[in-house]
Amino acid sequence: MNWDQIKGNWKQTKGEVQKQWGKLTDDDLDVVEGERTKLAGRLQERYGYAKDQANKEIDSWLDRNNA
């Protein structure tokens, strides 16, 4: 699954995102609206990740969901 597919299916995907990152609230996910950069920003806020770490976490999650 690529990011365009995730964005297009955000309502279905956000449950999976919340399973992965439980500190993200429903409000966070509504703000993200399938935008990768917004997701990275929320991960930085909630988990204290640096920008690079947030992007690595997202990439790792994508890889696991594509397997």
C-alpha positions in Angstrom: 0.0 0.0 0.0 1.4 3.4 -0.9 0.6 6.7 0.8 -1.9 7.7 -1.9 -3.9 4.6 -1.1 -3.7 5.4 2.6 -4.9 8.9 2.1 -7.7 7.8 -0.1 -8.9 5.2 2.4 -8.1 7.2 5.5 -11.4 6.5 7.3 -10.6 2.8 7.1 -6.9 3.2 7.7 -7.0 5.4 10.8 -8.0 2.4 13.0 -4.8 0.6 12.0 -2.8 3.8 12.7 -4.4 4.1 16.1 -3.5 0.5 16.9 0.1 1.2 16.0 0.3 4.5 17.9 -2.1 4.3 20.7 -1.2 7.8 22.1 -2.8 9.4 19.0 -6.4 10.5 19.7 -9.3 10.5 17.4 -8.9 14.3 17.2 -5.2 13.8 16.2 -6.3 11.4 13.4 -9.0 13.8 12.2 -6.4 16.5 11.9 -4.0 14.2 10.1 -6.6 13.5 7.4 -4.3 11.0 5.7 -1.4 13.5 5.3 1.9 11.9 6.0 3.6 15.1 7.1 0.8 15.8 9.6 1.0 12.2 10.9 4.8 12.7 11.4 4.1 15.9 13.2 1.6 14.3 15.6 4.0 11.5 16.3 6.7 14.0 17.2 4.3 15.7 19.6 2.8 12.6 21.3 5.9 10.5 21.4 8.7 13.0 21.5 10.3 11.7 18.2 12.6 13.7 16.1 11.4 14.3 12.6 13.7 11.6 11.2 12.5 9.1 13.8 8.9 9.8 13.1 9.4 9.2 9.4 11.3 6.0 10.1 8.4 4.8 12.3 5.9 5.5 9.5 8.1 3.8 6.9 8.4 0.7 9.2 4.7 0.6 9.7 4.1 0.9 5.9 6.6 -2.0 5.3 4.8 -4.2 7.8 1.4 -3.5 6.2 2.7 -4.2 2.7 4.1 -7.6 3.7 
